[in-house]
Amino acid sequence: MLPLPPLSPAQTLVDHEPKKLSLTRRLVLLVMFCLAQFLDAFNNSALFSAIPALEVSMGMTESQSTWIISAFQLTFASFLLISGRISDVYNPKIAFIGGVSGLGVISLCAGFVDDTIPVIVLRALSGIASSMTIPSALTLLVNVFPDPLEQARAIGLFGGCGCVANVLGLMIGAMFVEWASYHWVFWFVAIVAVPVALACVFIIPPEISKTTDNLEPAAAKWKSLDLLGVSILTVALILFIFAVTSGSTDGWASAIVLVPLIVSILMVVGFFYWETLIPVDKAAIPPRTWFYHNFSILFAVALLPYLWWSTVFTIFTTLWQNVFEWSVISSAVHMFPIGVIAFAMSFTGSLSRIFSPKWIILTGLSFCMVATALLALGGGKPQDYWPYIFPAFALGSAGAMLTYTHTNIAIFQAAPSSMAGTVGAIFNGALQFGSAIGLAGASSIETSVEAIHGGSREYGGRAATFWFLFGVVSLQFISVSIFYDRSTDHIPQPKHGNPVNPVQLSTHFDEKLNEANMTMTVVNAKADLADLPV
């Protein structure tokens, strides 16, 4: 009797290389994933141009109009982790299509609403739908492009589309407001999202949608979501982001800021303690995650890029429109260098296979330092655009995009591909948290300085904000210089369970496979004995 073939982990775990798709299909899938990233960024940036029209149309107060942006950021950042867990444990194709289609339907409804509270609620719901698209898209993307070089390029382009959307969103939103109405900002998202979702139903193949938990029954998958831990962290993040976004308007000493801030910090501590009590394969963020090589420092660096871009957008949009009295379209056009340079830098992903990501990230941070210093020294007059602002936009956007792209690539190489959804959630959560926390601090600094030095029509408060940002970038530069370890550059991703070596250690799933192999070995041995001649 012939021996039965042993079961192989390579046939069931996500870390094996799936059957390679055709180049055309892989490129079409990349376009679909990039469109989802584009829509998520556009959905936020386009409303910067529409907010003045929304305030007039709906009679909003300044604090209410702030929540048009903040409601999306709050739910988007808070629900990323549970979205990442769903993508890792269940089918990322379903999560991706559900998120994109949900975003389209919600945006369609938002375009017909003319009341403040319903619009804010729909913005919060669109943040939840958007949070479903990013981790699932990244999970699918790393499976479509398993080769490290191709994966680096794909991740770079994926991030570049988000940066381009930040600037094009301003321009497209401005054109809709100027020549149509703000309703088209919402309808544009629906027009793009719904066809993308329908197309992905047919073009995303099932073989790239497999997860590490395919061996588990449905009940075990449900337990693997770590619903208690994820719920604790989600509520904590909602409270934390609410506190920091409210601090600049309600005052940092007010109860509405201090109470949720303290409660959120205690809940975060409780979450990390809970993660140490449950099995590693059931934890939303296993404690060992932070001990993967360079993971913690890369998480810290991820706090910067969106902070830099958001600060620049916020300061110069209000300065140019409210002080210089430039039109909405003129202000958006002057921001265009940021998007062009960022998109160009998104093609540098392959450099991470030639140079250490450490040197590329440090180069990006040094560009940001020079750019931020230029913005702090000049920018308060219209004639400052070419000598100060334009070169700062070019250098700073190039630096922020280099930092974003190569931090994104490096953090995915630091962790197992089976955690792609969770890692994508952590990375994008860091981007949003950095933006929310930094903008709250920057807004407080600007308001405090303007109260003493000339008011909002003077540049002193904005300059002080840029010096604060310069300090943040400098701290990042020093941290990467000291703590980034180059010893693991350009080696394969670690497998399940080992934060140090890329050699796969035993896990819950491996034990099942080993037991199966042992059983088959015994069966084969008995069968061979039975075939011996008497």
Secondary structure, 3 states (H helix, E strand, C coil): CCCCCCCCHHHCCCCCCCCCCCHHHHHHHHHHHHHHHHHHHHHHHHHHHHHHHHHHHHCCCHHHHHHHHHHHHHHHHHCHHHHHHHHHHCCHHHHHHHHHHHHHHHHHHHCCCCCHHHHHHHHHHHHHHHHHHHHHHHHHHHHHCCCHHHHHHHHHHHHHHHHHHHHHHHHHHHHHHHHCCCHHHHHHHHHHHHHHHHHHHHHCCHHHCCCCCCCCCHHHHHHHCCHHHHHHHHHHHHHHHHHHHHHHHHCCCCHHHHHHHHHHHHHHHHHHHHHHHCCHHHCCCCHHHHHCCCHHHHHHHCCCHHHHHHHHHHHHHHHHHHHCCCCHHHHHHHCHHHHHHHHHHHHHHHHHHCCCHHHHHHHHHHHHHHHHHHHHHCCCCHHHHHHHHHHHHHHHHHHHHHHHHHHHHHHHHHCCHHHHHHHHHHHHHHHHHHHHHHHHHHHHHHHHHHHHCCCCCCCHHHHHHHHHHHHHHHHHHHHHHHHCCHHHCCCCCCCCCCCCCCCCCCCHHHHHHHHHHHHHHHHHHHHHHHCCCC
